[in-house]
Amino acid sequence: MNVGLLVYFMVYERLLHVQVKRLEVLLTKCKETIKANKEWTQQLVSDKETIQKQLELKIQEHDLLRVCSMQCVYCVMLNFFAFCRAHST
C-alpha cells in the first residue's frame, strides 16, 4: 500500500474520531436539555393544577357568598315588610 494513502486514511480516521467525539458531546447536551425541559414542564403542570384547584375553590366561595348575600337581602326585605305591616295599622 502506498505510504501517502496510508497517511491519508490515518488522518481521515482521526478526523472521524474527532467528529464522533464532538457529536457525542452534542448528544449529551441535547439529552440534558431534554431532561431539564421535561422537569420544567412537569413543574409547570403541577403549578397549573394547584392554581386550577385554588380557582375552583374561589369560584365555590364566590357562589356561596352570592347565595348568602341574596338570602340576606331576602330576609331584610321580609323584615322590612313585616315592620311596615306592623306599623301601618
C-alpha positions in Angstrom: 0.0 0.0 0.0 1.2 3.5 -0.8 2.5 5.5 2.2 0.6 8.6 1.1 -2.6 6.6 1.0 -1.9 5.2 4.5 -1.3 8.7 5.9 -4.5 9.9 4.3 -6.5 7.1 5.9 -4.9 7.8 9.3 -5.7 11.5 9.1 -9.2 10.7 7.9 -9.7 8.2 10.8 -8.5 10.9 13.2 -10.9 13.4 11.8 -13.8 11.0 12.0 -12.8 10.2 15.6 -12.9 14.0 16.5 -16.2 14.4 14.7 -17.7 11.4 16.6 -16.5 12.9 19.9 -18.0 16.3 19.0 -21.3 14.6 18.2 -21.3 12.6 21.4 -20.8 15.8 23.4 -23.6 17.5 21.4 -25.9 14.5 22.1 -25.1 14.6 25.8 -26.0 18.3 25.9 -29.3 17.6 24.0 -30.2 14.8 26.4 -29.5 17.2 29.4 -31.6 19.9 27.8 -34.5 17.5 27.1 -34.3 16.2 30.7 -34.3 19.8 32.1 -37.2 20.8 29.9 -39.2 17.7 30.9 -38.7 18.6 34.6 -39.6 22.2 33.9 -42.8 21.1 32.1 -43.7 18.7 35.0 -43.3 21.6 37.4 -45.5 23.9 35.2 -48.2 21.2 35.0 -48.1 20.8 38.8 -48.3 24.6 39.3 -51.2 24.7 36.8 -53.1 22.0 38.7 -52.5 23.8 42.0 -53.7 27.1 40.6 -56.7 25.4 39.0 -57.8 23.9 42.3 -57.4 27.3 44.0 -59.5 28.9 41.3 -62.2 26.2 41.7 -62.3 26.9 45.5 -62.5 30.7 44.9 -65.4 30.1 42.5 -67.2 27.9 45.0 -66.6 30.6 47.7 -67.9 33.3 45.4 -71.0 31.3 44.6 -71.7 30.6 48.3 -71.2 34.3 49.2 -73.6 35.3 46.3 -76.3 32.9 47.6 -75.8 34.0 51.2 -76.0 37.6 50.1 -79.2 37.0 48.1 -80.7 35.3 51.2 -79.7 38.2 53.4 -81.4 40.6 51.0 -84.5 38.5 51.0 -84.5 38.3 54.9 -84.1 42.1 55.1 -87.0 42.6 52.7 -89.2 40.3 54.7 -88.4 42.0 57.9 -89.0 45.4 56.3 -92.4 44.3 55.0 -93.3 42.8 58.4 -92.2 46.0 60.1 -94.2 48.1 57.7 -97.3 45.9 58.2 -96.9 46.1 61.9 -96.7 49.9 62.0 -99.2 50.6 59.3 -102.3 49.7 61.3 
